[in-house]
Amino acid sequence: MAHIREQVRPDLPHLTGPLPGPRASAIIHRDEQVVSPSYTRSYPLVAASGEGAMVQDVDGNRFLDFNAGIAVVATGHCHPRVVQAIQQQAARLIHMSGTDFYYEEMVALAEKLSEIAPGPDPRRVSFGNSGAEAIEGAIKVARYASGRQRIVAFLGAFHGRTLGALALTARKAVQRQGFGPLMPGVVHAPYPYCYRCPFGKEPQGCAVECVAHIDTLLKTISPAEETAAIVIEPVQGEGGYVVPPKKFFDELAALADKHGILLVFDEVQSGMGRTGKMWAAQHFDAVPDIFAVAKGIASGLPLGATVARAGLMTWPPGAHASTFGGNPVACAAALVTIALLEEELVEHAARMGAYLRDRMRDWPARFPMVGDVRGLGLMIGIELVRDQKTKEKAPDLRDQVVQRAFERGLLILGAGDNTLRLSPPLVITRDQCDFAIDTLEACLQIPIDHA
């Protein structure tokens, strides 16, 4: 009887041998000699190509990417319409610098961002190259427009590593250690971790307590009349994929309005359809005065934007700009990305996210180490604990699950101290979701190694 070869599906992982393979190992060795040691690598993936939700490494191993290039390739790796837009624009005009000249691609993208921004007010846009630059722009707009200098941010926040953004970041000591003094005038408040309330309250009480803490800051070390802005991730990313209750945003908006303080939303990771709406703010009926967007906006090309109410962005020529921000090729990619999101991918993200969370709904009952499953759309966090009653964090287990998943062809990463983050491309299929869930269940069933 003729040998029947097992069919290999191109939309699911396929591993050809031990990881890392020989080519990957050689490149990793070269990397160790010349690339900054500050980069974090959770496992030895050396990517060679990508398509949709799949990534192939230099040894021919194929992986399912539930990271989306760190929540960047919203439309999937190398979406044909995005690639076509990049190729056509690169053949026509690669660079001219919108800081000193005009070109239509930048204007069209700014118009589109103003159109789809949350709230009814017209917006103006300043372009940069990254999320950190978008936050830097937001800081400067808030200070310039308000005439105030102080800023309230949140514990657990990640807003970037440039010095202004880093002053807002309060996620890990290593991110700040050795780089001081940082930008002055920033204070931090507890983020509403309502699943493990820092004040020991029920979720709605936690929301009130967190805002009350901010009110105390405004009456003490950050006087309200000197505070320009409150900067917040509507869904906290690096802090553990945490979703606050709507009441928190209602209370926060009321407090900001009372004191004339601007609300700045960092939508760098949560925006561009990731949560099943174009902006995470829309889940809470919240309307920021300023928001920052990057990551998924251009499906992999470097682009960031500070989007503010038009009446706030009144700084004069030369006050703020970026040579490469709003590059014509990146703008072309972004315009196609937004079109794809509006046509189908935002709704698809909502459906696939609901499907994933439904399949994980019983995990806390089935797996003693799963303390919580939370998220919106395709921004999902799975918290791992040593004990469900005490909620003692289990970062070592989380890290082992990340490694085990990689060895089975699934790419995931951690967030917070002990959370698995799922942030796949928004083009993910149901079969790919099933593979991811089945793989994670298998990983969770293996005893933890405490050595």
NORMOMO-V646717 format. One record per backbone hydrogen bond with DSSP energy under -1.0 kcal/mol. NH is the residue of the N-H (numbers start at 1). CO is the residue of the C=O. Records with the same first field share a line. If there is no record, write none. Layout:
NH = CO + CO
This chain:
12 = 9
14 = 62
25 = 21
26 = 22
27 = 23
28 = 24
29 = 25
30 = 26
31 = 27
32 = 28
33 = 30
35 = 31
39 = 36
45 = 43
48 = 56
49 = 56
51 = 54
52 = 77
54 = 51
55 = 63
56 = 49
57 = 61
58 = 46
60 = 57
62 = 14
63 = 55
64 = 409
65 = 53
66 = 411
71 = 67
72 = 68
73 = 68
74 = 72
76 = 73
77 = 52
83 = 79
84 = 80
85 = 81
86 = 82
87 = 83
88 = 84
89 = 85
90 = 86
91 = 87
93 = 89
100 = 97
101 = 97
107 = 103
108 = 104
109 = 105
110 = 106
111 = 107
112 = 108
113 = 109
114 = 110
115 = 111
116 = 112
124 = 308
126 = 306
128 = 304
134 = 130
135 = 131
136 = 132
137 = 133
138 = 134
139 = 135
140 = 136
141 = 137
142 = 138
143 = 139
144 = 140
145 = 141
146 = 142
147 = 143
149 = 226
150 = 226
151 = 185
152 = 229
153 = 187
155 = 189
156 = 170
157 = 154
166 = 162
167 = 163
169 = 165
170 = 157
176 = 173
177 = 173
179 = 176
187 = 151
189 = 153
193 = 191
194 = 192
196 = 193
200 = 197
206 = 202
207 = 203
208 = 204
209 = 205
210 = 206
211 = 207
212 = 208
213 = 209
214 = 210
215 = 211
216 = 212
217 = 213
218 = 214
222 = 217
224 = 218
226 = 223
227 = 224
228 = 150
229 = 150
230 = 262
231 = 152
232 = 264
236 = 242
240 = 237
241 = 237
242 = 236
248 = 245
250 = 246
251 = 247
252 = 248
253 = 249
254 = 250
255 = 251
256 = 252
257 = 253
258 = 254
259 = 255
261 = 256
262 = 228
264 = 230
265 = 290
266 = 232
267 = 265 + 292
271 = 267
273 = 278
274 = 271
276 = 273
282 = 279
283 = 280
284 = 281
286 = 281
289 = 263
290 = 263
291 = 307
292 = 265
293 = 305
297 = 294
301 = 298
304 = 128
305 = 293
306 = 126
307 = 291
308 = 124
309 = 289
310 = 122
312 = 309
313 = 309
314 = 312
319 = 316
327 = 324
331 = 327
332 = 328
333 = 329
334 = 330
335 = 331
336 = 332
337 = 333
338 = 334
339 = 335
340 = 336
341 = 337
342 = 338
343 = 339
344 = 340
345 = 340
346 = 341
348 = 344
349 = 345
350 = 346
351 = 347
352 = 348
353 = 349
354 = 350
355 = 351
356 = 352
357 = 353
358 = 354
359 = 355
360 = 356
363 = 360
366 = 362
367 = 363
370 = 367
371 = 383
372 = 383
374 = 381
376 = 379
378 = 274
379 = 376
380 = 422
381 = 374
382 = 420
383 = 372
384 = 418
385 = 369
386 = 392
391 = 387
394 = 384
398 = 394
399 = 395
400 = 396
401 = 397
402 = 398
403 = 399
404 = 400
405 = 401
406 = 402
407 = 403
408 = 405
409 = 406
410 = 405
411 = 64
415 = 419
416 = 238
419 = 415
420 = 382
421 = 413
422 = 380
423 = 66
426 = 74
428 = 425
433 = 429
434 = 430
435 = 431
436 = 432
437 = 433
438 = 434
439 = 435
440 = 436
441 = 437
442 = 438
443 = 439
444 = 440
445 = 441
446 = 443
